[in-house]
Amino acid sequence: MASHNELGKWGEDVAATYLERQGYTIMERDWKSGHRDLDIIALDGDTVVFVEVKTRSNCMFTDPEIAVDYQKIRHLQQAANHYIKYRHINHDIRFDIITVVGTMNDSPAIDHIKDAF
């Protein structure tokens, strides 16, 4: 696996652990809808939360959440719509972004942006 893929997988693991510690229930990870994917789908009380995880080793060039642009948001919304129909979800929904900045050898900085879009 390429190093950037390993970093991304590690970031998703960190984000899932963070969410569980915050009391969320992880429903799905890396759910695919065609060529689109949803990193983490979690339950926060009665709300289904679609979480996009962005991992960077540092913020030297840009903040990780900037990578969630208009096109990425549209893809996430389309994949979430498919998931809602496929699983017959009848709950409130929310889209969050979690950024993980650091490396596997350090304690990462985690930023949880609730209701990001």
Backbone as a printed PyTorch tensor [residue, N CA C, xyz], in Angstrom:
tensor([[[  0.8490,  -1.1760,   0.0000],
         [  0.0000,   0.0000,   0.0000],
         [  0.8950,   1.2400,   0.0000]],

        [[  0.5450,   2.2080,  -0.8070],
         [  1.3070,   3.4580,  -0.8830],
         [  1.2440,   4.1820,   0.4560]],

        [[  2.2760,   4.9540,   0.7620],
         [  2.3610,   5.6140,   2.0630],
         [  1.2000,   6.5750,   2.2980]],

        [[  0.7280,   7.2830,   1.2420],
         [ -0.4050,   8.1940,   1.4510],
         [ -1.6810,   7.4080,   1.7520]],

        [[ -1.8170,   6.1930,   1.1930],
         [ -2.9780,   5.3550,   1.5140],
         [ -2.9030,   4.8540,   2.9520]],

        [[ -1.6930,   4.5100,   3.3920],
         [ -1.5150,   4.0760,   4.7810],
         [ -1.8370,   5.2060,   5.7450]],

        [[ -1.4020,   6.4170,   5.4050],
         [ -1.6910,   7.5750,   6.2440],
         [ -3.1990,   7.8140,   6.3110]],

        [[ -3.8720,   7.7160,   5.1730],
         [ -5.3270,   7.9000,   5.1450],
         [ -6.0630,   6.8520,   5.9570]],

        [[ -5.6540,   5.6060,   5.8610],
         [ -6.2710,   4.5160,   6.6340],
         [ -6.0460,   4.7420,   8.1180]],

        [[ -4.8320,   5.1340,   8.4830],
         [ -4.5280,   5.4380,   9.8750],
         [ -5.4090,   6.5830,  10.3820]],

        [[ -5.5570,   7.6400,   9.5660],
         [ -6.3990,   8.7710,   9.9580],
         [ -7.8400,   8.3650,  10.1840]],

        [[ -8.3650,   7.4840,   9.3330],
         [ -9.7360,   7.0040,   9.5160],
         [ -9.8530,   6.1790,  10.8000]],

        [[ -8.8320,   5.3860,  11.1190],
         [ -8.8400,   4.6270,  12.3750],
         [ -8.8410,   5.5710,  13.5700]],

        [[ -8.0050,   6.6160,  13.4960],
         [ -7.9400,   7.6100,  14.5760],
         [ -9.3050,   8.2910,  14.7340]],

        [[ -9.9200,   8.6770,  13.6190],
         [-11.2170,   9.3610,  13.6630],
         [-12.3000,   8.4530,  14.2360]],

        [[-12.3030,   7.1840,  13.8460],
         [-13.3110,   6.2460,  14.3630],
         [-13.1560,   6.0570,  15.8720]],

        [[-11.9230,   5.9150,  16.3250],
         [-11.6690,   5.7790,  17.7620],
         [-12.1100,   7.0350,  18.5030]],

        [[-11.7850,   8.2000,  17.9450],
         [-12.2020,   9.4740,  18.5420],
         [-13.7330,   9.5280,  18.6790]],

        [[-14.4460,   9.1760,  17.6070],
         [-15.9140,   9.2230,  17.6370],
         [-16.4830,   8.2690,  18.6900]],

        [[-15.9310,   7.0780,  18.7610],
         [-16.4100,   6.1110,  19.7640],
         [-16.1960,   6.6480,  21.1770]],

        [[-15.0760,   7.3010,  21.3990],
         [-14.8100,   7.8820,  22.7260],
         [-15.7580,   9.0360,  23.0360]],

        [[-16.3110,   9.6660,  21.9900],
         [-17.2700,  10.7520,  22.1650],
         [-18.6990,  10.2210,  22.3090]],

        [[-18.8620,   8.8990,  22.2580],
         [-20.1730,   8.2910,  22.4490],
         [-20.9190,   7.9450,  21.1700]],

        [[-20.2880,   8.1210,  20.0280],
         [-20.9070,   7.7610,  18.7590],
         [-20.8510,   6.2460,  18.5800]],

        [[-21.7900,   5.7180,  17.8200],
         [-21.7770,   4.3160,  17.4230],
         [-21.4110,   4.2640,  15.9450]],

        [[-20.3530,   3.5350,  15.6220],
         [-19.9300,   3.4040,  14.2250],
         [-20.8490,   2.3800,  13.5510]],

        [[-21.5100,   2.8160,  12.4930],
         [-22.4150,   1.9390,  11.7500],
         [-21.6980,   1.2790,  10.5700]],

        [[-20.9090,   2.0600,   9.8510],
         [-20.2030,   1.5720,   8.6610],
         [-18.9000,   2.3490,   8.5270]],

        [[-17.9380,   1.7030,   7.8710],
         [-16.6940,   2.3750,   7.5020],
         [-16.3850,   2.0590,   6.0570]],

        [[-15.9380,   3.0710,   5.3310],
         [-15.5260,   2.9190,   3.9400],
         [-16.6390,   2.2960,   3.0870]],

        [[-17.8430,   2.8540,   3.2110],
         [-19.0030,   2.3540,   2.4680],
         [-18.9500,   2.8800,   1.0370]],

        [[-19.0950,   1.9880,   0.0800],
         [-18.9450,   2.3380,  -1.3310],
         [-20.3060,   2.5110,  -2.0040]],

        [[-20.3660,   3.5320,  -2.8460],
         [-21.5180,   3.7720,  -3.7300],
         [-20.9220,   4.0510,  -5.1050]],

        [[-20.7600,   3.0070,  -5.8880],
         [-20.0780,   3.1640,  -7.1660],
         [-18.6360,   3.5590,  -6.9170]],

        [[-18.1870,   4.6360,  -7.5490],
         [-16.8180,   5.0960,  -7.3360],
         [-16.7130,   6.1030,  -6.1880]],

        [[-17.8170,   6.3710,  -5.5200],
         [-17.8200,   7.2770,  -4.3700],
         [-17.7770,   6.4530,  -3.0870]],

        [[-17.2350,   7.0470,  -2.0220],
         [-17.2420,   6.3310,  -0.7560],
         [-17.5220,   7.2850,   0.3940]],

        [[-18.0260,   6.7060,   1.4550],
         [-18.2810,   7.4240,   2.6960],
         [-17.3060,   6.8550,   3.7190]],

        [[-16.4630,   7.7060,   4.2980],
         [-15.4150,   7.2310,   5.1940],
         [-15.9940,   6.5650,   6.4420]],

        [[-16.8420,   7.3000,   7.1530],
         [-17.4360,   6.7740,   8.3870],
         [-18.9050,   7.1890,   8.4200]],

        [[-19.7580,   6.2410,   8.7630],
         [-21.1670,   6.5310,   9.0170],
         [-21.3940,   6.1460,  10.4720]],

        [[-21.8450,   7.1180,  11.2560],
         [-21.9780,   6.8990,  12.6940],
         [-23.3370,   7.3860,  13.1760]],

        [[-23.6930,   6.9350,  14.3500],
         [-24.9330,   7.3570,  14.9810],
         [-24.5870,   8.2020,  16.1930]],

        [[-25.1130,   9.4270,  16.2210],
         [-24.9510,  10.3500,  17.3490],
         [-26.3400,  10.5660,  17.9130]],

        [[-26.6950,   9.7960,  18.9330],
         [-28.0720,   9.8170,  19.4240],
         [-28.9820,   9.2520,  18.3510]],

        [[-29.9320,  10.0670,  17.8810],
         [-30.8460,   9.6490,  16.8160],
         [-30.4550,  10.2180,  15.4600]],

        [[-29.2730,  10.7770,  15.3480],
         [-28.8210,  11.3970,  14.1090],
         [-27.7700,  10.5290,  13.4340]],

        [[-27.9870,  10.2600,  12.1430],
         [-26.9970,   9.5510,  11.3500],
         [-26.0010,  10.5940,  10.8390]],

        [[-24.7190,  10.3580,  11.1100],
         [-23.6770,  11.3210,  10.7700],
         [-22.7540,  10.7060,   9.7150]],

        [[-22.6380,  11.4000,   8.5880],
         [-21.7190,  11.0140,   7.5310],
         [-20.4490,  11.8270,   7.7490]],

        [[-19.3560,  11.1190,   8.0120],
         [-18.1070,  11.7800,   8.3980],
         [-17.0700,  11.6220,   7.2890]],

        [[-16.5970,  12.7420,   6.7840],
         [-15.4910,  12.7530,   5.8300],
         [-14.2180,  13.0060,   6.6310]],

        [[-13.2420,  12.1130,   6.4770],
         [-11.9880,  12.2150,   7.2170],
         [-10.8970,  12.6970,   6.2630]],

        [[-10.2040,  13.7310,   6.6650],
         [ -9.0680,  14.2460,   5.9030],
         [ -7.8340,  14.1600,   6.7920]],

        [[ -6.8290,  13.4550,   6.2870],
         [ -5.6030,  13.2330,   7.0500],
         [ -4.4260,  13.8580,   6.3230]],

        [[ -3.6020,  14.5550,   7.0680],
         [ -2.3880,  15.1530,   6.5290],
         [ -1.2680,  14.9340,   7.5370]],

        [[ -0.0660,  14.8060,   7.0490],
         [  1.0750,  14.6710,   7.9660],
         [  1.4020,  16.0130,   8.6040]],

        [[  1.0700,  17.1240,   7.9020],
         [  1.2610,  18.4640,   8.4590],
         [  0.3490,  19.4370,   7.6960]],

        [[  0.2940,  20.6560,   8.1640],
         [ -0.5370,  21.6920,   7.5200],
         [  0.3280,  22.7050,   6.7840]],

        [[  1.4700,  22.2580,   6.3130],
         [  2.4260,  23.1670,   5.6940],
         [  1.8290,  23.8930,   4.4790]],

        [[  1.0710,  23.1840,   3.6540],
         [  0.5820,  23.7840,   2.4150],
         [ -0.8490,  24.3010,   2.5230]],

        [[ -1.7080,  23.5830,   3.2240],
         [ -3.0990,  24.0110,   3.3650],
         [ -3.7680,  23.2190,   4.4810]],

        [[ -4.8410,  23.7580,   5.0020],
         [ -5.6090,  23.0400,   6.0120],
         [ -6.3580,  21.8880,   5.3480]],

        [[ -6.4340,  20.7280,   6.0010],
         [ -7.0270,  19.5530,   5.3660],
         [ -8.4890,  19.7290,   4.9560]],

        [[ -9.2530,  20.4970,   5.7250],
         [-10.6780,  20.6420,   5.4020],
         [-10.9140,  21.3960,   4.0980]],

        [[ -9.9210,  22.1350,   3.6340],
         [-10.0300,  22.8450,   2.3600],
         [-10.2050,  21.8620,   1.2050]],

        [[ -9.7330,  20.6250,   1.3840],
         [ -9.8580,  19.5990,   0.3420],
         [-11.3010,  19.1540,   0.1330]],

        [[-12.1910,  19.5160,   1.0430],
         [-13.6040,  19.1720,   0.8810],
         [-14.2520,  20.3370,   0.1320]],

        [[-14.1250,  20.2760,  -1.1860],
         [-14.6220,  21.3460,  -2.0470],
         [-16.0390,  21.0360,  -2.5300]],

        [[-16.5620,  21.8990,  -3.3810],
         [-17.9340,  21.7760,  -3.8730],
         [-18.1870,  20.4080,  -4.5110]],

        [[-17.2660,  19.9670,  -5.3610],
         [-17.4520,  18.6780,  -6.0420],
         [-17.4320,  17.5180,  -5.0380]],

        [[-16.5310,  17.5660,  -4.0620],
         [-16.4640,  16.5140,  -3.0450],
         [-17.7500,  16.4890,  -2.2300]],

        [[-18.2710,  17.6620,  -1.8830],
         [-19.5250,  17.7430,  -1.1360],
         [-20.6620,  17.1140,  -1.9310]],

        [[-20.7340,  17.4160,  -3.2160],
         [-21.7820,  16.8090,  -4.0670],
         [-21.6650,  15.2930,  -4.0850]],

        [[-20.4490,  14.7760,  -4.2160],
         [-20.2480,  13.3300,  -4.2270],
         [-20.6510,  12.6990,  -2.8970]],

        [[-20.3080,  13.3550,  -1.7960],
         [-20.6840,  12.8510,  -0.4820],
         [-22.2020,  12.8430,  -0.3150]],

        [[-22.8510,  13.8990,  -0.7760],
         [-24.3110,  13.9680,  -0.6750],
         [-24.9750,  12.8910,  -1.5260]],

        [[-24.4490,  12.6390,  -2.7050],
         [-25.0060,  11.5940,  -3.5740],
         [-24.8160,  10.2150,  -2.9480]],

        [[-23.6380,   9.9540,  -2.4070],
         [-23.3870,   8.6680,  -1.7610],
         [-24.2700,   8.5060,  -0.5260]],

        [[-24.4300,   9.5770,   0.2510],
         [-25.2900,   9.5170,   1.4380],
         [-26.7390,   9.2610,   1.0410]],

        [[-27.1890,   9.8970,  -0.0230],
         [-28.5520,   9.6730,  -0.5000],
         [-28.7520,   8.2000,  -0.8700]],

        [[-27.7700,   7.6190,  -1.5430],
         [-27.8250,   6.2030,  -1.8930],
         [-27.8800,   5.3420,  -0.6310]],

        [[-27.0380,   5.6680,   0.3470],
         [-27.0120,   4.9100,   1.6030],
         [-28.3620,   4.9910,   2.3170]],

        [[-28.9360,   6.1810,   2.3790],
         [-30.2220,   6.3790,   3.0580],
         [-31.3060,   5.5250,   2.4090]],

        [[-31.3350,   5.5110,   1.0940],
         [-32.3290,   4.7000,   0.3800],
         [-32.0520,   3.2060,   0.5360]],

        [[-30.7810,   2.8260,   0.4300],
         [-30.3800,   1.4230,   0.5070],
         [-30.6760,   0.8280,   1.8840]],

        [[-30.4100,   1.5850,   2.9380],
         [-30.6020,   1.1140,   4.3190],
         [-31.9460,   1.5410,   4.9220]],

        [[-32.7640,   2.2420,   4.1330],
         [-34.0840,   2.7100,   4.5910],
         [-33.9660,   3.5280,   5.8830]],

        [[-33.0740,   4.4940,   5.8580],
         [-32.8170,   5.3570,   7.0180],
         [-33.9480,   6.3680,   7.1550]],

        [[-34.4680,   6.4880,   8.3630],
         [-35.5330,   7.4440,   8.6550],
         [-35.1550,   8.2520,   9.9000]],

        [[-33.9630,   8.8140,   9.8780],
         [-33.4460,   9.6250,  10.9850],
         [-32.9700,  10.9570,  10.4270]],

        [[-32.7530,  11.9020,  11.3320],
         [-32.0740,  13.1290,  10.9260],
         [-30.6700,  12.7520,  10.4780]],

        [[-30.1100,  13.5540,   9.5770],
         [-28.7440,  13.3040,   9.1220],
         [-27.9190,  14.5610,   9.2900]],

        [[-26.5920,  14.3560,   9.2910],
         [-25.6550,  15.4660,   9.4170],
         [-24.3630,  15.0740,   8.6990]],

        [[-23.6710,  16.0740,   8.1730],
         [-22.3740,  15.8570,   7.5450],
         [-21.2980,  16.5410,   8.3860]],

        [[-20.3300,  15.7590,   8.8430],
         [-19.2180,  16.2810,   9.6260],
         [-17.9190,  16.0560,   8.8650]],

        [[-16.9200,  16.8340,   9.2210],
         [-15.5570,  16.6150,   8.7330],
         [-14.6720,  16.4410,   9.9600]],

        [[-13.8140,  15.4310,   9.9190],
         [-12.7930,  15.2790,  10.9520],
         [-11.4430,  15.3660,  10.2560]],

        [[-10.6020,  16.2690,  10.7470],
         [ -9.2440,  16.3660,  10.2240],
         [ -8.2910,  15.7520,  11.2400]],

        [[ -7.3470,  15.0060,  10.7120],
         [ -6.3170,  14.3780,  11.5310],
         [ -4.9840,  14.8490,  10.9610]],

        [[ -4.2090,  15.5310,  11.7810],
         [ -2.9160,  16.0450,  11.3330],
         [ -1.8310,  15.4570,  12.2200]],

        [[ -0.9110,  14.7530,  11.5950],
         [  0.1910,  14.1380,  12.3230],
         [  0.6720,  12.9040,  11.5930]],

        [[  1.4590,  12.1200,  12.2870],
         [  1.9660,  10.8780,  11.7150],
         [  1.6810,   9.7420,  12.6820]],

        [[  1.8760,   8.5410,  12.1910],
         [  1.5990,   7.3530,  12.9990],
         [  2.4870,   7.2680,  14.2310]],

        [[  3.5900,   7.9970,  14.2460],
         [  4.5280,   7.9530,  15.3700],
         [  4.2430,   9.0120,  16.4270]],

        [[  3.3090,   9.9100,  16.1710],
         [  3.0170,  11.0160,  17.0850],
         [  1.5510,  10.9930,  17.4920]],

        [[  1.2300,  11.7880,  18.4930],
         [ -0.1670,  12.0190,  18.8510],
         [ -0.7180,  13.0460,  17.8680]],

        [[ -1.7580,  12.6780,  17.1180],
         [ -2.2630,  13.5930,  16.0900],
         [ -3.1370,  14.6970,  16.6780]],

        [[ -3.2370,  15.7830,  15.9330],
         [ -4.1940,  16.8440,  16.2370],
         [ -5.4920,  16.4870,  15.5150]],

        [[ -6.5880,  16.4800,  16.2470],
         [ -7.8850,  16.1200,  15.6910],
         [ -8.8070,  17.3260,  15.7880]],

        [[ -9.4580,  17.6480,  14.6860],
         [-10.4360,  18.7250,  14.6690],
         [-11.7380,  18.1540,  14.1200]],

        [[-12.8020,  18.2810,  14.8920],
         [-14.1160,  17.7430,  14.5080],
         [-15.0240,  18.9160,  14.1680]],

        [[-15.3700,  19.0320,  12.8990],
         [-16.2390,  20.1040,  12.4240],
         [-17.6350,  19.5150,  12.2370]],

        [[-18.5060,  19.7960,  13.1910],
         [-19.8700,  19.2590,  13.1200],
         [-20.7200,  20.1000,  12.1840]],

        [[-21.6380,  19.4250,  11.5010],
         [-22.5720,  20.0890,  10.5910],
         [-21.8010,  20.9730,   9.6070]],

        [[-20.7870,  20.3830,   8.9780],
         [-19.8440,  21.1280,   8.1380],
         [-20.4860,  21.6990,   6.8660]],

        [[-21.4990,  21.0240,   6.3600],
         [-22.1960,  21.5140,   5.1590],
         [-23.5790,  20.9250,   5.0780]]])
